[in-house]
């Protein structure tokens, strides 16, 4: 039986491209491994797969009795529901260390970089395995997405160097131009059902016993949400009740202005004031310079709920 590589629920481009890239590496090293996904793909991810000629990874929600590698997270709430009945062979991630535990030793590559694909590029280099042109292109796009075309505070020199190296392999002369093309695809939100938008890039976190859901929509012009903001606010309130969550937050991120408007529904009226020193007004607050959920949103929020 092959092993699997899978990212988090509601997969983003990093989760999907990581699964593809790691499965090729492991298979090349003699360990038959298949990429999988825990949900439907975003328009941006579909754009990347189409651009480099990939089929969607297998949609597989159950892993009981299977052996798998986890990429782009290490949180139980974000992984397969039956993860306790699977054998975890490894974790490759760039987020904070989560609460997934194992009964046997495993391979772990966790680095404070902007994207999981940056770490997987390091793994290819470590094993001296040549990266195919199409996989290099997908990996490059994932890094550009996760680092917001190098604008995110999570972006490191390693991410930039990996993009340069992968672009050369893939034959992409202007990777940043391709990155902006990807964000134009992300910004095409008109006509999309509100719930689909809220869940497009949504993650649940267990913050000291409080279930907190955080979604993010990254666009090149925040005004695109003007006519739908009330509907987005109503939907995150409904999502909070449906999931019995302590809080639900939706970040509307303007990559050109380099900041985010945060829509908030919470059991704590002073949630953002305690976490970010900013008070919500009518359930909204602007956070200048905030682009990264991983680095700028989650840590102070978790600390405030301790």
C-alpha positions as CSV (number, residue, x, y, z in Angstrom):
1,X,0.0,0.0,0.0
2,X,1.3,3.5,-0.8
3,X,1.7,6.1,1.9
4,X,-0.1,9.4,1.6
5,X,0.8,13.1,1.9
6,X,-1.9,15.4,3.0
7,X,-2.2,19.0,4.3
8,X,-4.9,20.7,6.3
9,X,-8.6,20.9,5.9
10,X,-9.8,23.6,3.4
11,X,-6.4,23.2,1.7
12,X,-4.6,26.2,0.3
13,X,-1.9,26.3,-2.4
14,X,0.9,25.5,0.0
15,X,-0.9,22.3,1.3
16,X,-1.6,21.0,-2.2
17,X,1.7,21.9,-3.8
18,X,3.5,20.5,-0.7
19,X,1.6,17.2,-1.1
20,X,2.6,16.9,-4.8
21,X,6.2,17.9,-4.2
22,X,6.8,15.7,-1.2
23,X,5.1,12.6,-2.7
24,X,7.4,12.9,-5.8
25,X,10.4,13.2,-3.6
26,X,9.5,10.2,-1.3
27,X,8.6,8.1,-4.3
28,X,11.9,8.9,-6.0
29,X,13.7,7.8,-2.8
30,X,11.9,4.4,-3.1
31,X,8.9,5.1,-0.8
32,X,5.8,4.9,-2.9
33,X,3.7,8.0,-1.8
34,X,0.6,9.6,-3.1
35,X,-0.6,13.2,-2.7
36,X,-4.1,13.7,-1.2
37,X,-6.3,16.6,-0.1
38,X,-8.8,17.2,2.7
39,X,-11.2,19.4,0.7
40,X,-12.1,21.3,-2.4
41,X,-9.5,23.6,-4.0
42,X,-9.4,27.4,-4.2
43,X,-9.4,29.2,-7.6
44,X,-5.8,30.1,-7.0
45,X,-4.7,26.5,-6.4
46,X,-6.7,25.4,-9.5
47,X,-4.9,28.1,-11.5
48,X,-1.5,26.8,-10.4
49,X,-2.4,23.2,-11.1
50,X,-3.7,24.1,-14.6
51,X,-0.6,26.3,-15.3
52,X,1.8,23.4,-14.6
53,X,-0.3,20.5,-15.9
54,X,-1.3,18.7,-12.7
55,X,-4.5,16.8,-11.9
56,X,-6.1,17.5,-8.5
57,X,-4.8,15.2,-5.8
58,X,-7.1,12.5,-4.6
59,X,-9.9,13.7,-2.3
60,X,-9.5,11.5,0.7
61,X,-11.1,12.3,4.1
62,X,-10.4,9.0,6.0
63,X,-6.9,7.7,6.9
64,X,-7.7,5.0,9.5
65,X,-5.1,2.2,9.1
66,X,-3.1,4.3,6.6
67,X,0.5,5.7,6.9
68,X,0.9,9.4,6.0
69,X,3.0,12.5,6.0
70,X,1.4,15.7,7.3
71,X,2.3,18.9,5.5
72,X,1.6,22.6,6.3
73,X,0.3,22.1,9.8
74,X,0.6,20.0,12.9
75,X,-2.8,20.8,14.5
76,X,-5.3,18.0,15.3
77,X,-8.2,20.3,14.5
78,X,-6.9,20.9,11.0
79,X,-6.0,17.3,10.2
80,X,-8.1,14.2,9.3
81,X,-10.8,13.5,11.8
82,X,-9.5,9.9,12.2
83,X,-5.9,10.9,12.5
84,X,-5.5,8.9,15.8
85,X,-6.1,5.8,13.8
86,X,-3.4,6.5,11.3
87,X,0.4,6.2,11.4
88,X,2.2,9.5,11.1
89,X,5.5,9.1,9.3
90,X,6.5,12.7,9.3
91,X,5.5,16.3,9.6
92,X,6.8,19.1,7.3
93,X,5.6,22.5,8.4
94,X,6.4,26.2,8.9
95,X,3.8,27.0,11.6
96,X,3.9,26.8,15.4
97,X,4.2,23.3,16.6
98,X,0.7,22.0,17.2
99,X,-0.8,19.1,19.2
100,X,-0.4,16.1,16.9
101,X,1.4,13.3,18.8
102,X,2.6,9.9,17.7
103,X,3.4,6.6,19.4
104,X,6.5,6.0,17.2
105,X,9.4,8.1,16.0
106,X,8.8,10.2,12.9
107,X,10.6,12.5,10.5
108,X,10.1,16.2,11.3
109,X,11.2,19.2,9.2
110,X,9.9,22.4,10.9
111,X,11.5,25.7,10.0
112,X,10.5,29.3,10.6
113,X,10.2,30.2,7.0
114,X,7.3,31.6,4.9
115,X,6.1,28.4,3.2
116,X,6.3,24.7,3.6
117,X,7.5,24.4,0.0
118,X,10.6,26.2,1.0
119,X,11.3,23.4,3.4
120,X,10.6,20.8,0.8
121,X,13.1,22.5,-1.5
122,X,15.6,22.1,1.3
123,X,14.7,18.4,1.5
124,X,15.3,17.9,-2.3
125,X,18.7,19.6,-1.9
126,X,19.5,17.4,1.2
127,X,18.7,14.2,-0.7
128,X,20.3,15.5,-4.0
129,X,17.1,14.8,-6.0
130,X,16.5,16.9,-9.1
131,X,13.2,18.7,-9.1
132,X,11.0,18.3,-12.3
133,X,10.2,21.5,-14.1
134,X,6.4,21.4,-13.4
135,X,6.9,20.6,-9.7
136,X,9.4,23.4,-9.4
137,X,6.8,25.8,-10.9
138,X,4.1,24.7,-8.5
139,X,6.4,25.0,-5.5
140,X,7.5,28.5,-6.6
141,X,3.9,29.6,-6.9
142,X,3.1,28.2,-3.4
143,X,5.9,30.2,-1.9
144,X,4.8,33.4,-3.7
145,X,1.3,32.8,-2.4
146,X,2.2,32.2,1.2
147,X,4.7,35.1,1.3
148,X,2.3,37.4,-0.4
149,X,4.9,37.9,-3.2
150,X,7.6,38.6,-0.5
151,X,5.5,41.3,1.3
152,X,4.6,39.1,4.3
153,X,6.6,39.5,7.5
154,X,6.9,35.7,7.4
155,X,9.1,35.9,4.3
156,X,12.7,35.0,4.8
157,X,15.9,35.1,2.7
158,X,15.5,31.3,2.3
159,X,12.0,31.8,0.7
160,X,13.4,34.4,-1.8
161,X,16.4,32.2,-2.7
162,X,14.1,29.2,-3.2
163,X,11.8,31.1,-5.5
164,X,14.8,32.3,-7.6
165,X,16.1,28.7,-7.9
166,X,12.7,27.2,-8.6
167,X,11.9,29.9,-11.2
168,X,15.2,29.0,-13.0
169,X,14.3,25.3,-13.0
170,X,10.7,26.0,-14.2
171,X,11.8,28.5,-16.8
172,X,9.8,31.4,-15.3
173,X,11.5,34.7,-16.2
174,X,9.4,37.0,-13.9
175,X,8.1,35.0,-10.9
176,X,6.8,38.1,-9.2
177,X,4.6,39.0,-12.2
178,X,3.2,35.4,-12.0
179,X,2.6,36.0,-8.3
180,X,0.5,39.1,-9.0
181,X,-1.4,37.2,-11.7
182,X,-2.2,34.6,-9.0
183,X,-3.5,37.4,-6.6
184,X,-5.7,38.7,-9.4
185,X,-7.3,35.2,-9.5
186,X,-7.7,35.4,-5.7
187,X,-9.4,38.8,-6.0
188,X,-12.1,37.6,-8.3
189,X,-14.7,37.1,-5.6
190,X,-17.8,38.6,-7.1
191,X,-20.5,36.0,-7.7
192,X,-19.0,33.5,-5.3
193,X,-21.3,32.3,-2.5
194,X,-20.6,34.0,0.8
195,X,-20.0,30.8,2.7
196,X,-17.5,29.7,0.0
197,X,-15.6,32.9,0.5
198,X,-15.6,32.6,4.3
199,X,-14.2,29.1,4.1
200,X,-11.8,29.7,1.2
201,X,-8.8,29.9,3.5
202,X,-10.2,29.0,7.0
203,X,-8.5,27.2,9.9
204,X,-9.7,26.2,13.3
205,X,-7.4,26.5,16.3
206,X,-7.6,25.2,19.8
207,X,-6.5,28.1,21.9
208,X,-6.2,27.0,25.5
209,X,-9.5,25.1,25.2
210,X,-11.2,27.8,23.1
211,X,-12.1,26.8,19.5
212,X,-11.2,29.8,17.3
213,X,-11.8,29.9,13.6
214,X,-9.8,32.3,11.5
215,X,-10.3,32.9,7.8
216,X,-8.4,35.1,5.4
217,X,-9.2,36.6,2.0
218,X,-6.3,38.3,0.3
219,X,-7.1,40.7,-2.5
220,X,-5.4,43.6,-4.4
221,X,-8.2,46.0,-3.6
222,X,-10.3,45.8,-0.5
223,X,-13.1,47.9,-2.0
224,X,-14.3,44.7,-3.7
225,X,-15.9,43.7,-0.4
226,X,-17.9,46.9,0.1
227,X,-21.2,45.4,-1.2
228,X,-20.8,42.1,0.5
229,X,-19.3,42.9,3.9
230,X,-22.6,42.8,5.7
231,X,-23.2,39.3,4.3
232,X,-19.7,38.2,5.3
233,X,-20.3,39.4,8.9
234,X,-23.7,37.6,9.1
235,X,-22.1,34.4,7.8
236,X,-19.2,34.3,10.3
237,X,-21.7,34.8,13.1
238,X,-23.6,31.8,11.8
239,X,-20.4,29.8,11.4
240,X,-19.6,30.6,15.1
241,X,-22.9,29.2,16.3
242,X,-22.8,26.1,14.0
243,X,-19.4,25.1,15.2
244,X,-19.9,26.1,18.9
245,X,-16.8,28.3,18.5
246,X,-15.5,30.8,21.0
247,X,-14.7,33.2,18.2
248,X,-14.6,33.5,14.4
249,X,-12.4,36.0,12.7
250,X,-12.3,36.9,9.0
251,X,-9.3,38.8,7.7
252,X,-9.9,40.9,4.6
253,X,-6.3,41.5,3.5
254,X,-5.3,44.3,1.1
255,X,-1.9,43.2,-0.3
256,X,-1.3,46.6,-1.9
257,X,-2.1,48.7,1.2
258,X,-0.4,46.0,3.3
259,X,-3.0,45.7,6.0
260,X,-6.1,43.8,7.0
261,X,-9.6,44.7,8.1
262,X,-10.7,42.1,10.7
263,X,-14.3,41.1,11.0
264,X,-14.9,39.6,14.5
265,X,-17.6,37.7,16.3
266,X,-16.6,36.5,19.8
267,X,-17.7,35.5,23.2
268,X,-15.2,38.2,24.4
269,X,-16.2,41.7,23.6
270,X,-12.6,42.9,24.2
271,X,-10.9,40.2,22.2
272,X,-9.0,42.5,19.7
273,X,-8.2,45.0,22.4
274,X,-6.4,42.4,24.5
275,X,-4.7,40.7,21.6
276,X,-3.8,43.7,19.3
277,X,-4.4,46.8,21.3
278,X,-7.2,47.8,18.9
279,X,-10.9,48.0,19.8
280,X,-13.5,46.7,17.3
281,X,-16.2,49.1,16.2
282,X,-19.4,47.4,15.0
283,X,-17.4,44.1,14.8
284,X,-14.6,45.5,12.6
285,X,-11.1,46.8,13.1
286,X,-8.3,47.8,10.7
287,X,-4.8,46.4,11.5
288,X,-2.2,48.3,9.6
289,X,0.7,46.1,8.4
290,X,-1.0,42.8,9.3
291,X,-0.7,40.3,6.4
292,X,0.1,37.1,8.2
293,X,-2.4,35.0,10.1
294,X,0.4,32.7,11.2
295,X,2.8,35.3,12.6
296,X,0.8,38.4,13.3
297,X,-2.7,37.1,14.2
298,X,-2.5,33.8,15.9
299,X,0.3,34.3,18.4
300,X,-1.1,37.4,20.2
301,X,-4.6,36.0,20.1
302,X,-3.5,32.7,21.7
303,X,-1.6,34.6,24.3
304,X,-4.6,36.8,25.1
305,X,-6.8,33.7,25.6
306,X,-4.3,31.9,27.9
